[in-house]
Amino acid sequence: MACHQVDSKRVGPPLRSVAERYAGQSEAAAYLANKIRSGGRGAWGAVPMPAQNHVSEQDAKQLAEWVLSLAPPKAKP
């Protein structure tokens, strides 16, 4: 939680914003798990996200699924 908060920007975007961006995408959990372990740059601005390669693939997948669970439920028409 040093770089991300649930509802407010810190160094990186709020986790809820990440969840909203990727909500409903079938490969979102795998994509985010890869970003957690490999890092990234440019998707959310100029500050790069460092790789967290000490996080296991299984833990990264769990973290990604938790982040995605933060998206607000879709409104029904």
TORKE-535892 format. One record per atom (N, C-alpha, C): residue number from 1; residue in one letter; chain; atom name; x, y, z. Coordinates in Angstrom, 2 decimals. Layout:
<rs>
<r><pos>NUM</pos><code>A</code><unit>A</unit><site>CA</site><u>X</u><v>Y</v><w>Z</w></r>
...
</rs>
This chain:
<rs>
<r><pos>1</pos><code>M</code><unit>A</unit><site>N</site><u>0.82</u><v>-1.20</v><w>0.00</w></r>
<r><pos>1</pos><code>M</code><unit>A</unit><site>CA</site><u>0.00</u><v>0.00</v><w>0.00</w></r>
<r><pos>1</pos><code>M</code><unit>A</unit><site>C</site><u>0.86</u><v>1.26</v><w>0.00</w></r>
<r><pos>2</pos><code>A</code><unit>A</unit><site>N</site><u>2.15</u><v>1.10</v><w>-0.22</w></r>
<r><pos>2</pos><code>A</code><unit>A</unit><site>CA</site><u>3.03</u><v>2.26</v><w>-0.27</w></r>
<r><pos>2</pos><code>A</code><unit>A</unit><site>C</site><u>2.79</u><v>3.10</v><w>-1.53</w></r>
<r><pos>3</pos><code>C</code><unit>A</unit><site>N</site><u>2.37</u><v>2.47</v><w>-2.60</w></r>
<r><pos>3</pos><code>C</code><unit>A</unit><site>CA</site><u>2.19</u><v>3.19</v><w>-3.87</w></r>
<r><pos>3</pos><code>C</code><unit>A</unit><site>C</site><u>0.74</u><v>3.34</v><w>-4.28</w></r>
<r><pos>4</pos><code>H</code><unit>A</unit><site>N</site><u>-0.14</u><v>2.48</v><w>-3.80</w></r>
<r><pos>4</pos><code>H</code><unit>A</unit><site>CA</site><u>-1.55</u><v>2.51</v><w>-4.18</w></r>
<r><pos>4</pos><code>H</code><unit>A</unit><site>C</site><u>-2.43</u><v>2.52</v><w>-2.93</w></r>
<r><pos>5</pos><code>Q</code><unit>A</unit><site>N</site><u>-3.49</u><v>3.27</v><w>-2.99</w></r>
<r><pos>5</pos><code>Q</code><unit>A</unit><site>CA</site><u>-4.54</u><v>3.25</v><w>-1.98</w></r>
<r><pos>5</pos><code>Q</code><unit>A</unit><site>C</site><u>-5.82</u><v>2.76</v><w>-2.67</w></r>
<r><pos>6</pos><code>V</code><unit>A</unit><site>N</site><u>-6.80</u><v>2.39</v><w>-1.91</w></r>
<r><pos>6</pos><code>V</code><unit>A</unit><site>CA</site><u>-8.04</u><v>1.89</v><w>-2.52</w></r>
<r><pos>6</pos><code>V</code><unit>A</unit><site>C</site><u>-8.78</u><v>3.01</v><w>-3.23</w></r>
<r><pos>7</pos><code>D</code><unit>A</unit><site>N</site><u>-8.99</u><v>4.14</v><w>-2.56</w></r>
<r><pos>7</pos><code>D</code><unit>A</unit><site>CA</site><u>-9.85</u><v>5.19</v><w>-3.11</w></r>
<r><pos>7</pos><code>D</code><unit>A</unit><site>C</site><u>-9.15</u><v>6.51</v><w>-3.44</w></r>
<r><pos>8</pos><code>S</code><unit>A</unit><site>N</site><u>-7.86</u><v>6.60</v><w>-3.21</w></r>
<r><pos>8</pos><code>S</code><unit>A</unit><site>CA</site><u>-7.19</u><v>7.87</v><w>-3.51</w></r>
<r><pos>8</pos><code>S</code><unit>A</unit><site>C</site><u>-5.84</u><v>7.62</v><w>-4.16</w></r>
<r><pos>9</pos><code>K</code><unit>A</unit><site>N</site><u>-5.43</u><v>8.58</v><w>-4.97</w></r>
<r><pos>9</pos><code>K</code><unit>A</unit><site>CA</site><u>-4.14</u><v>8.49</v><w>-5.65</w></r>
<r><pos>9</pos><code>K</code><unit>A</unit><site>C</site><u>-3.02</u><v>8.69</v><w>-4.65</w></r>
<r><pos>10</pos><code>R</code><unit>A</unit><site>N</site><u>-2.03</u><v>7.87</v><w>-4.77</w></r>
<r><pos>10</pos><code>R</code><unit>A</unit><site>CA</site><u>-0.81</u><v>8.05</v><w>-3.98</w></r>
<r><pos>10</pos><code>R</code><unit>A</unit><site>C</site><u>0.31</u><v>8.27</v><w>-4.98</w></r>
<r><pos>11</pos><code>V</code><unit>A</unit><site>N</site><u>1.14</u><v>7.31</v><w>-5.20</w></r>
<r><pos>11</pos><code>V</code><unit>A</unit><site>CA</site><u>2.12</u><v>7.36</v><w>-6.29</w></r>
<r><pos>11</pos><code>V</code><unit>A</unit><site>C</site><u>1.45</u><v>6.85</v><w>-7.55</w></r>
<r><pos>12</pos><code>G</code><unit>A</unit><site>N</site><u>0.75</u><v>5.73</v><w>-7.40</w></r>
<r><pos>12</pos><code>G</code><unit>A</unit><site>CA</site><u>0.01</u><v>5.13</v><w>-8.51</w></r>
<r><pos>12</pos><code>G</code><unit>A</unit><site>C</site><u>-1.47</u><v>5.43</v><w>-8.38</w></r>
<r><pos>13</pos><code>P</code><unit>A</unit><site>N</site><u>-2.24</u><v>4.98</v><w>-9.35</w></r>
<r><pos>13</pos><code>P</code><unit>A</unit><site>CA</site><u>-3.69</u><v>5.26</v><w>-9.34</w></r>
<r><pos>13</pos><code>P</code><unit>A</unit><site>C</site><u>-4.39</u><v>4.52</v><w>-8.21</w></r>
<r><pos>14</pos><code>P</code><unit>A</unit><site>N</site><u>-5.58</u><v>5.02</v><w>-7.82</w></r>
<r><pos>14</pos><code>P</code><unit>A</unit><site>CA</site><u>-6.37</u><v>4.29</v><w>-6.83</w></r>
<r><pos>14</pos><code>P</code><unit>A</unit><site>C</site><u>-6.73</u><v>2.91</v><w>-7.36</w></r>
<r><pos>15</pos><code>L</code><unit>A</unit><site>N</site><u>-6.70</u><v>1.92</v><w>-6.51</w></r>
<r><pos>15</pos><code>L</code><unit>A</unit><site>CA</site><u>-7.02</u><v>0.55</v><w>-6.95</w></r>
<r><pos>15</pos><code>L</code><unit>A</unit><site>C</site><u>-8.44</u><v>0.45</v><w>-7.49</w></r>
<r><pos>16</pos><code>R</code><unit>A</unit><site>N</site><u>-9.35</u><v>1.24</v><w>-6.96</w></r>
<r><pos>16</pos><code>R</code><unit>A</unit><site>CA</site><u>-10.72</u><v>1.23</v><w>-7.48</w></r>
<r><pos>16</pos><code>R</code><unit>A</unit><site>C</site><u>-10.75</u><v>1.71</v><w>-8.93</w></r>
<r><pos>17</pos><code>S</code><unit>A</unit><site>N</site><u>-9.92</u><v>2.67</v><w>-9.29</w></r>
<r><pos>17</pos><code>S</code><unit>A</unit><site>CA</site><u>-9.84</u><v>3.13</v><w>-10.67</w></r>
<r><pos>17</pos><code>S</code><unit>A</unit><site>C</site><u>-9.30</u><v>2.05</v><w>-11.59</w></r>
<r><pos>18</pos><code>V</code><unit>A</unit><site>N</site><u>-8.33</u><v>1.30</v><w>-11.10</w></r>
<r><pos>18</pos><code>V</code><unit>A</unit><site>CA</site><u>-7.79</u><v>0.17</v><w>-11.87</w></r>
<r><pos>18</pos><code>V</code><unit>A</unit><site>C</site><u>-8.91</u><v>-0.84</v><w>-12.10</w></r>
<r><pos>19</pos><code>A</code><unit>A</unit><site>N</site><u>-9.65</u><v>-1.15</v><w>-11.06</w></r>
<r><pos>19</pos><code>A</code><unit>A</unit><site>CA</site><u>-10.76</u><v>-2.10</v><w>-11.16</w></r>
<r><pos>19</pos><code>A</code><unit>A</unit><site>C</site><u>-11.79</u><v>-1.63</v><w>-12.17</w></r>
<r><pos>20</pos><code>E</code><unit>A</unit><site>N</site><u>-12.13</u><v>-0.35</v><w>-12.14</w></r>
<r><pos>20</pos><code>E</code><unit>A</unit><site>CA</site><u>-13.13</u><v>0.18</v><w>-13.07</w></r>
<r><pos>20</pos><code>E</code><unit>A</unit><site>C</site><u>-12.63</u><v>0.10</v><w>-14.51</w></r>
<r><pos>21</pos><code>R</code><unit>A</unit><site>N</site><u>-11.36</u><v>0.39</v><w>-14.74</w></r>
<r><pos>21</pos><code>R</code><unit>A</unit><site>CA</site><u>-10.81</u><v>0.36</v><w>-16.10</w></r>
<r><pos>21</pos><code>R</code><unit>A</unit><site>C</site><u>-10.88</u><v>-1.04</v><w>-16.70</w></r>
<r><pos>22</pos><code>Y</code><unit>A</unit><site>N</site><u>-10.62</u><v>-2.05</v><w>-15.90</w></r>
<r><pos>22</pos><code>Y</code><unit>A</unit><site>CA</site><u>-10.52</u><v>-3.41</v><w>-16.41</w></r>
<r><pos>22</pos><code>Y</code><unit>A</unit><site>C</site><u>-11.75</u><v>-4.28</v><w>-16.13</w></r>
<r><pos>23</pos><code>A</code><unit>A</unit><site>N</site><u>-12.78</u><v>-3.72</v><w>-15.50</w></r>
<r><pos>23</pos><code>A</code><unit>A</unit><site>CA</site><u>-13.98</u><v>-4.48</v><w>-15.17</w></r>
<r><pos>23</pos><code>A</code><unit>A</unit><site>C</site><u>-14.60</u><v>-5.09</v><w>-16.43</w></r>
<r><pos>24</pos><code>G</code><unit>A</unit><site>N</site><u>-14.99</u><v>-6.35</v><w>-16.31</w></r>
<r><pos>24</pos><code>G</code><unit>A</unit><site>CA</site><u>-15.69</u><v>-7.01</v><w>-17.40</w></r>
<r><pos>24</pos><code>G</code><unit>A</unit><site>C</site><u>-14.80</u><v>-7.56</v><w>-18.50</w></r>
<r><pos>25</pos><code>Q</code><unit>A</unit><site>N</site><u>-13.50</u><v>-7.35</v><w>-18.41</w></r>
<r><pos>25</pos><code>Q</code><unit>A</unit><site>CA</site><u>-12.58</u><v>-7.87</v><w>-19.43</w></r>
<r><pos>25</pos><code>Q</code><unit>A</unit><site>C</site><u>-12.16</u><v>-9.28</v><w>-19.02</w></r>
<r><pos>26</pos><code>S</code><unit>A</unit><site>N</site><u>-12.33</u><v>-10.23</v><w>-19.92</w></r>
<r><pos>26</pos><code>S</code><unit>A</unit><site>CA</site><u>-12.13</u><v>-11.63</v><w>-19.58</w></r>
<r><pos>26</pos><code>S</code><unit>A</unit><site>C</site><u>-10.70</u><v>-11.97</v><w>-19.15</w></r>
<r><pos>27</pos><code>E</code><unit>A</unit><site>N</site><u>-9.72</u><v>-11.28</v><w>-19.66</w></r>
<r><pos>27</pos><code>E</code><unit>A</unit><site>CA</site><u>-8.33</u><v>-11.59</v><w>-19.33</w></r>
<r><pos>27</pos><code>E</code><unit>A</unit><site>C</site><u>-7.73</u><v>-10.59</v><w>-18.33</w></r>
<r><pos>28</pos><code>A</code><unit>A</unit><site>N</site><u>-8.58</u><v>-9.81</v><w>-17.68</w></r>
<r><pos>28</pos><code>A</code><unit>A</unit><site>CA</site><u>-8.10</u><v>-8.74</v><w>-16.80</w></r>
<r><pos>28</pos><code>A</code><unit>A</unit><site>C</site><u>-7.27</u><v>-9.26</v><w>-15.64</w></r>
<r><pos>29</pos><code>A</code><unit>A</unit><site>N</site><u>-7.70</u><v>-10.34</v><w>-15.00</w></r>
<r><pos>29</pos><code>A</code><unit>A</unit><site>CA</site><u>-6.97</u><v>-10.85</v><w>-13.83</w></r>
<r><pos>29</pos><code>A</code><unit>A</unit><site>C</site><u>-5.57</u><v>-11.30</v><w>-14.24</w></r>
<r><pos>30</pos><code>A</code><unit>A</unit><site>N</site><u>-5.47</u><v>-12.00</v><w>-15.35</w></r>
<r><pos>30</pos><code>A</code><unit>A</unit><site>CA</site><u>-4.15</u><v>-12.46</v><w>-15.83</w></r>
<r><pos>30</pos><code>A</code><unit>A</unit><site>C</site><u>-3.28</u><v>-11.27</v><w>-16.22</w></r>
<r><pos>31</pos><code>Y</code><unit>A</unit><site>N</site><u>-3.87</u><v>-10.28</v><w>-16.88</w></r>
<r><pos>31</pos><code>Y</code><unit>A</unit><site>CA</site><u>-3.13</u><v>-9.08</v><w>-17.30</w></r>
<r><pos>31</pos><code>Y</code><unit>A</unit><site>C</site><u>-2.59</u><v>-8.33</v><w>-16.08</w></r>
<r><pos>32</pos><code>L</code><unit>A</unit><site>N</site><u>-3.45</u><v>-8.11</v><w>-15.09</w></r>
<r><pos>32</pos><code>L</code><unit>A</unit><site>CA</site><u>-3.03</u><v>-7.38</v><w>-13.90</w></r>
<r><pos>32</pos><code>L</code><unit>A</unit><site>C</site><u>-2.02</u><v>-8.17</v><w>-13.08</w></r>
<r><pos>33</pos><code>A</code><unit>A</unit><site>N</site><u>-2.20</u><v>-9.48</v><w>-13.00</w></r>
<r><pos>33</pos><code>A</code><unit>A</unit><site>CA</site><u>-1.22</u><v>-10.30</v><w>-12.29</w></r>
<r><pos>33</pos><code>A</code><unit>A</unit><site>C</site><u>0.15</u><v>-10.17</v><w>-12.94</w></r>
<r><pos>34</pos><code>N</code><unit>A</unit><site>N</site><u>0.18</u><v>-10.16</v><w>-14.26</w></r>
<r><pos>34</pos><code>N</code><unit>A</unit><site>CA</site><u>1.44</u><v>-9.97</v><w>-14.97</w></r>
<r><pos>34</pos><code>N</code><unit>A</unit><site>C</site><u>2.04</u><v>-8.60</v><w>-14.69</w></r>
<r><pos>35</pos><code>K</code><unit>A</unit><site>N</site><u>1.20</u><v>-7.56</v><w>-14.67</w></r>
<r><pos>35</pos><code>K</code><unit>A</unit><site>CA</site><u>1.68</u><v>-6.21</v><w>-14.37</w></r>
<r><pos>35</pos><code>K</code><unit>A</unit><site>C</site><u>2.24</u><v>-6.12</v><w>-12.96</w></r>
<r><pos>36</pos><code>I</code><unit>A</unit><site>N</site><u>1.61</u><v>-6.80</v><w>-12.03</w></r>
<r><pos>36</pos><code>I</code><unit>A</unit><site>CA</site><u>2.10</u><v>-6.79</v><w>-10.65</w></r>
<r><pos>36</pos><code>I</code><unit>A</unit><site>C</site><u>3.52</u><v>-7.36</v><w>-10.61</w></r>
<r><pos>37</pos><code>R</code><unit>A</unit><site>N</site><u>3.71</u><v>-8.50</v><w>-11.27</w></r>
<r><pos>37</pos><code>R</code><unit>A</unit><site>CA</site><u>5.01</u><v>-9.17</v><w>-11.23</w></r>
<r><pos>37</pos><code>R</code><unit>A</unit><site>C</site><u>6.06</u><v>-8.53</v><w>-12.14</w></r>
<r><pos>38</pos><code>S</code><unit>A</unit><site>N</site><u>5.63</u><v>-7.98</v><w>-13.28</w></r>
<r><pos>38</pos><code>S</code><unit>A</unit><site>CA</site><u>6.59</u><v>-7.46</v><w>-14.28</w></r>
<r><pos>38</pos><code>S</code><unit>A</unit><site>C</site><u>6.75</u><v>-5.95</v><w>-14.24</w></r>
<r><pos>39</pos><code>G</code><unit>A</unit><site>N</site><u>5.82</u><v>-5.25</v><w>-13.62</w></r>
<r><pos>39</pos><code>G</code><unit>A</unit><site>CA</site><u>5.86</u><v>-3.80</v><w>-13.61</w></r>
<r><pos>39</pos><code>G</code><unit>A</unit><site>C</site><u>5.28</u><v>-3.25</v><w>-14.92</w></r>
<r><pos>40</pos><code>G</code><unit>A</unit><site>N</site><u>5.36</u><v>-1.97</v><w>-15.07</w></r>
<r><pos>40</pos><code>G</code><unit>A</unit><site>CA</site><u>4.83</u><v>-1.35</v><w>-16.28</w></r>
<r><pos>40</pos><code>G</code><unit>A</unit><site>C</site><u>5.10</u><v>0.14</v><w>-16.29</w></r>
<r><pos>41</pos><code>R</code><unit>A</unit><site>N</site><u>4.78</u><v>0.74</v><w>-17.42</w></r>
<r><pos>41</pos><code>R</code><unit>A</unit><site>CA</site><u>4.94</u><v>2.19</v><w>-17.53</w></r>
<r><pos>41</pos><code>R</code><unit>A</unit><site>C</site><u>4.03</u><v>2.71</v><w>-18.61</w></r>
<r><pos>42</pos><code>G</code><unit>A</unit><site>N</site><u>3.53</u><v>3.92</v><w>-18.40</w></r>
<r><pos>42</pos><code>G</code><unit>A</unit><site>CA</site><u>2.75</u><v>4.62</v><w>-19.41</w></r>
<r><pos>42</pos><code>G</code><unit>A</unit><site>C</site><u>1.26</u><v>4.42</v><w>-19.38</w></r>
<r><pos>43</pos><code>A</code><unit>A</unit><site>N</site><u>0.75</u><v>3.39</v><w>-18.74</w></r>
<r><pos>43</pos><code>A</code><unit>A</unit><site>CA</site><u>-0.69</u><v>3.14</v><w>-18.74</w></r>
<r><pos>43</pos><code>A</code><unit>A</unit><site>C</site><u>-1.45</u><v>4.14</v><w>-17.87</w></r>
<r><pos>44</pos><code>W</code><unit>A</unit><site>N</site><u>-0.77</u><v>4.69</v><w>-16.85</w></r>
<r><pos>44</pos><code>W</code><unit>A</unit><site>CA</site><u>-1.41</u><v>5.60</v><w>-15.90</w></r>
<r><pos>44</pos><code>W</code><unit>A</unit><site>C</site><u>-0.63</u><v>6.89</v><w>-15.73</w></r>
<r><pos>45</pos><code>G</code><unit>A</unit><site>N</site><u>0.25</u><v>7.19</v><w>-16.65</w></r>
<r><pos>45</pos><code>G</code><unit>A</unit><site>CA</site><u>1.04</u><v>8.41</v><w>-16.53</w></r>
<r><pos>45</pos><code>G</code><unit>A</unit><site>C</site><u>2.52</u><v>8.11</v><w>-16.60</w></r>
<r><pos>46</pos><code>A</code><unit>A</unit><site>N</site><u>3.30</u><v>9.09</v><w>-16.20</w></r>
<r><pos>46</pos><code>A</code><unit>A</unit><site>CA</site><u>4.75</u><v>9.02</v><w>-16.38</w></r>
<r><pos>46</pos><code>A</code><unit>A</unit><site>C</site><u>5.48</u><v>8.17</v><w>-15.34</w></r>
<r><pos>47</pos><code>V</code><unit>A</unit><site>N</site><u>4.89</u><v>7.96</v><w>-14.18</w></r>
<r><pos>47</pos><code>V</code><unit>A</unit><site>CA</site><u>5.59</u><v>7.23</v><w>-13.12</w></r>
<r><pos>47</pos><code>V</code><unit>A</unit><site>C</site><u>5.49</u><v>5.73</v><w>-13.39</w></r>
<r><pos>48</pos><code>P</code><unit>A</unit><site>N</site><u>6.62</u><v>5.05</v><w>-13.55</w></r>
<r><pos>48</pos><code>P</code><unit>A</unit><site>CA</site><u>6.58</u><v>3.61</v><w>-13.81</w></r>
<r><pos>48</pos><code>P</code><unit>A</unit><site>C</site><u>6.24</u><v>2.82</v><w>-12.55</w></r>
<r><pos>49</pos><code>M</code><unit>A</unit><site>N</site><u>5.64</u><v>1.65</v><w>-12.75</w></r>
<r><pos>49</pos><code>M</code><unit>A</unit><site>CA</site><u>5.38</u><v>0.74</v><w>-11.64</w></r>
<r><pos>49</pos><code>M</code><unit>A</unit><site>C</site><u>6.51</u><v>-0.28</v><w>-11.63</w></r>
<r><pos>50</pos><code>P</code><unit>A</unit><site>N</site><u>7.26</u><v>-0.35</v><w>-10.54</w></r>
<r><pos>50</pos><code>P</code><unit>A</unit><site>CA</site><u>8.36</u><v>-1.31</v><w>-10.49</w></r>
<r><pos>50</pos><code>P</code><unit>A</unit><site>C</site><u>7.83</u><v>-2.74</v><w>-10.41</w></r>
<r><pos>51</pos><code>A</code><unit>A</unit><site>N</site><u>8.61</u><v>-3.65</v><w>-10.94</w></r>
<r><pos>51</pos><code>A</code><unit>A</unit><site>CA</site><u>8.27</u><v>-5.06</v><w>-10.89</w></r>
<r><pos>51</pos><code>A</code><unit>A</unit><site>C</site><u>8.26</u><v>-5.55</v><w>-9.45</w></r>
<r><pos>52</pos><code>Q</code><unit>A</unit><site>N</site><u>7.32</u><v>-6.41</v><w>-9.17</w></r>
<r><pos>52</pos><code>Q</code><unit>A</unit><site>CA</site><u>7.21</u><v>-7.02</v><w>-7.84</w></r>
<r><pos>52</pos><code>Q</code><unit>A</unit><site>C</site><u>7.43</u><v>-8.53</v><w>-8.04</w></r>
<r><pos>53</pos><code>N</code><unit>A</unit><site>N</site><u>8.59</u><v>-8.88</v><w>-8.58</w></r>
<r><pos>53</pos><code>N</code><unit>A</unit><site>CA</site><u>8.84</u><v>-10.27</v><w>-8.94</w></r>
<r><pos>53</pos><code>N</code><unit>A</unit><site>C</site><u>9.02</u><v>-11.19</v><w>-7.73</w></r>
<r><pos>54</pos><code>H</code><unit>A</unit><site>N</site><u>9.06</u><v>-10.63</v><w>-6.54</w></r>
<r><pos>54</pos><code>H</code><unit>A</unit><site>CA</site><u>9.09</u><v>-11.46</v><w>-5.33</w></r>
<r><pos>54</pos><code>H</code><unit>A</unit><site>C</site><u>7.70</u><v>-12.02</v><w>-5.00</w></r>
<r><pos>55</pos><code>V</code><unit>A</unit><site>N</site><u>6.67</u><v>-11.48</v><w>-5.65</w></r>
<r><pos>55</pos><code>V</code><unit>A</unit><site>CA</site><u>5.30</u><v>-11.97</v><w>-5.45</w></r>
<r><pos>55</pos><code>V</code><unit>A</unit><site>C</site><u>5.10</u><v>-13.19</v><w>-6.35</w></r>
<r><pos>56</pos><code>S</code><unit>A</unit><site>N</site><u>4.62</u><v>-14.28</v><w>-5.78</w></r>
<r><pos>56</pos><code>S</code><unit>A</unit><site>CA</site><u>4.42</u><v>-15.49</v><w>-6.57</w></r>
<r><pos>56</pos><code>S</code><unit>A</unit><site>C</site><u>3.31</u><v>-15.28</v><w>-7.61</w></r>
<r><pos>57</pos><code>E</code><unit>A</unit><site>N</site><u>3.30</u><v>-16.10</v><w>-8.64</w></r>
<r><pos>57</pos><code>E</code><unit>A</unit><site>CA</site><u>2.25</u><v>-16.01</v><w>-9.66</w></r>
<r><pos>57</pos><code>E</code><unit>A</unit><site>C</site><u>0.88</u><v>-16.19</v><w>-9.03</w></r>
<r><pos>58</pos><code>Q</code><unit>A</unit><site>N</site><u>0.76</u><v>-17.14</v><w>-8.11</w></r>
<r><pos>58</pos><code>Q</code><unit>A</unit><site>CA</site><u>-0.52</u><v>-17.40</v><w>-7.45</w></r>
<r><pos>58</pos><code>Q</code><unit>A</unit><site>C</site><u>-0.95</u><v>-16.19</v><w>-6.62</w></r>
<r><pos>59</pos><code>D</code><unit>A</unit><site>N</site><u>-0.04</u><v>-15.61</v><w>-5.86</w></r>
<r><pos>59</pos><code>D</code><unit>A</unit><site>CA</site><u>-0.38</u><v>-14.43</v><w>-5.06</w></r>
<r><pos>59</pos><code>D</code><unit>A</unit><site>C</site><u>-0.73</u><v>-13.24</v><w>-5.94</w></r>
<r><pos>60</pos><code>A</code><unit>A</unit><site>N</site><u>-0.01</u><v>-13.07</v><w>-7.04</w></r>
<r><pos>60</pos><code>A</code><unit>A</unit><site>CA</site><u>-0.30</u><v>-11.97</v><w>-7.97</w></r>
<r><pos>60</pos><code>A</code><unit>A</unit><site>C</site><u>-1.70</u><v>-12.13</v><w>-8.55</w></r>
<r><pos>61</pos><code>K</code><unit>A</unit><site>N</site><u>-2.09</u><v>-13.35</v><w>-8.88</w></r>
<r><pos>61</pos><code>K</code><unit>A</unit><site>CA</site><u>-3.43</u><v>-13.61</v><w>-9.42</w></r>
<r><pos>61</pos><code>K</code><unit>A</unit><site>C</site><u>-4.48</u><v>-13.30</v><w>-8.35</w></r>
<r><pos>62</pos><code>Q</code><unit>A</unit><site>N</site><u>-4.23</u><v>-13.69</v><w>-7.10</w></r>
<r><pos>62</pos><code>Q</code><unit>A</unit><site>CA</site><u>-5.17</u><v>-13.38</v><w>-6.01</w></r>
<r><pos>62</pos><code>Q</code><unit>A</unit><site>C</site><u>-5.29</u><v>-11.88</v><w>-5.81</w></r>
<r><pos>63</pos><code>L</code><unit>A</unit><site>N</site><u>-4.16</u><v>-11.18</v><w>-5.83</w></r>
<r><pos>63</pos><code>L</code><unit>A</unit><site>CA</site><u>-4.19</u><v>-9.72</v><w>-5.68</w></r>
<r><pos>63</pos><code>L</code><unit>A</unit><site>C</site><u>-4.98</u><v>-9.07</v><w>-6.83</w></r>
<r><pos>64</pos><code>A</code><unit>A</unit><site>N</site><u>-4.74</u><v>-9.54</v><w>-8.05</w></r>
<r><pos>64</pos><code>A</code><unit>A</unit><site>CA</site><u>-5.43</u><v>-8.99</v><w>-9.22</w></r>
<r><pos>64</pos><code>A</code><unit>A</unit><site>C</site><u>-6.94</u><v>-9.22</v><w>-9.09</w></r>
<r><pos>65</pos><code>E</code><unit>A</unit><site>N</site><u>-7.34</u><v>-10.39</v><w>-8.67</w></r>
<r><pos>65</pos><code>E</code><unit>A</unit><site>CA</site><u>-8.77</u><v>-10.68</v><w>-8.50</w></r>
<r><pos>65</pos><code>E</code><unit>A</unit><site>C</site><u>-9.38</u><v>-9.80</v><w>-7.41</w></r>
<r><pos>66</pos><code>W</code><unit>A</unit><site>N</site><u>-8.62</u><v>-9.55</v><w>-6.35</w></r>
<r><pos>66</pos><code>W</code><unit>A</unit><site>CA</site><u>-9.12</u><v>-8.67</v><w>-5.29</w></r>
<r><pos>66</pos><code>W</code><unit>A</unit><site>C</site><u>-9.28</u><v>-7.25</v><w>-5.82</w></r>
<r><pos>67</pos><code>V</code><unit>A</unit><site>N</site><u>-8.28</u><v>-6.77</v><w>-6.56</w></r>
<r><pos>67</pos><code>V</code><unit>A</unit><site>CA</site><u>-8.38</u><v>-5.43</v><w>-7.13</w></r>
<r><pos>67</pos><code>V</code><unit>A</unit><site>C</site><u>-9.63</u><v>-5.34</v><w>-8.01</w></r>
<r><pos>68</pos><code>L</code><unit>A</unit><site>N</site><u>-9.84</u><v>-6.32</v><w>-8.87</w></r>
<r><pos>68</pos><code>L</code><unit>A</unit><site>CA</site><u>-11.01</u><v>-6.30</v><w>-9.75</w></r>
<r><pos>68</pos><code>L</code><unit>A</unit><site>C</site><u>-12.32</u><v>-6.33</v><w>-8.98</w></r>
<r><pos>69</pos><code>S</code><unit>A</unit><site>N</site><u>-12.32</u><v>-6.92</v><w>-7.79</w></r>
<r><pos>69</pos><code>S</code><unit>A</unit><site>CA</site><u>-13.53</u><v>-6.98</v><w>-6.99</w></r>
<r><pos>69</pos><code>S</code><unit>A</unit><site>C</site><u>-13.93</u><v>-5.61</v><w>-6.46</w></r>
<r><pos>70</pos><code>L</code><unit>A</unit><site>N</site><u>-13.05</u><v>-4.63</v><w>-6.55</w></r>
<r><pos>70</pos><code>L</code><unit>A</unit><site>CA</site><u>-13.34</u><v>-3.28</v><w>-6.06</w></r>
<r><pos>70</pos><code>L</code><unit>A</unit><site>C</site><u>-14.19</u><v>-2.45</v><w>-7.02</w></r>
<r><pos>71</pos><code>A</code><unit>A</unit><site>N</site><u>-14.38</u><v>-2.95</v><w>-8.24</w></r>
<r><pos>71</pos><code>A</code><unit>A</unit><site>CA</site><u>-15.19</u><v>-2.21</v><w>-9.22</w></r>
<r><pos>71</pos><code>A</code><unit>A</unit><site>C</site><u>-16.63</u><v>-2.16</v><w>-8.72</w></r>
<r><pos>72</pos><code>P</code><unit>A</unit><site>N</site><u>-17.29</u><v>-1.01</v><w>-8.90</w></r>
<r><pos>72</pos><code>P</code><unit>A</unit><site>CA</site><u>-18.69</u><v>-0.93</v><w>-8.48</w></r>
<r><pos>72</pos><code>P</code><unit>A</unit><site>C</site><u>-19.54</u><v>-1.85</v><w>-9.35</w></r>
<r><pos>73</pos><code>P</code><unit>A</unit><site>N</site><u>-20.62</u><v>-2.39</v><w>-8.79</w></r>
<r><pos>73</pos><code>P</code><unit>A</unit><site>CA</site><u>-21.49</u><v>-3.25</v><w>-9.59</w></r>
<r><pos>73</pos><code>P</code><unit>A</unit><site>C</site><u>-22.11</u><v>-2.47</v><w>-10.73</w></r>
<r><pos>74</pos><code>K</code><unit>A</unit><site>N</site><u>-22.28</u><v>-3.16</v><w>-11.85</w></r>
<r><pos>74</pos><code>K</code><unit>A</unit><site>CA</site><u>-22.91</u><v>-2.52</v><w>-13.01</w></r>
<r><pos>74</pos><code>K</code><unit>A</unit><site>C</site><u>-24.39</u><v>-2.28</v><w>-12.71</w></r>
<r><pos>75</pos><code>A</code><unit>A</unit><site>N</site><u>-24.88</u><v>-1.10</v><w>-13.11</w></r>
<r><pos>75</pos><code>A</code><unit>A</unit><site>CA</site><u>-26.30</u><v>-0.80</v><w>-12.95</w></r>
<r><pos>75</pos><code>A</code><unit>A</unit><site>C</site><u>-27.11</u><v>-1.60</v><w>-13.97</w></r>
<r><pos>76</pos><code>K</code><unit>A</unit><site>N</site><u>-28.23</u><v>-2.12</v><w>-13.53</w></r>
<r><pos>76</pos><code>K</code><unit>A</unit><site>CA</site><u>-29.09</u><v>-2.87</v><w>-14.43</w></r>
<r><pos>76</pos><code>K</code><unit>A</unit><site>C</site><u>-30.04</u><v>-1.92</v><w>-15.11</w></r>
<r><pos>77</pos><code>P</code><unit>A</unit><site>N</site><u>-30.23</u><v>-2.08</v><w>-16.43</w></r>
<r><pos>77</pos><code>P</code><unit>A</unit><site>CA</site><u>-31.17</u><v>-1.17</v><w>-17.14</w></r>
<r><pos>77</pos><code>P</code><unit>A</unit><site>C</site><u>-32.60</u><v>-1.37</v><w>-16.76</w></r>
</rs>
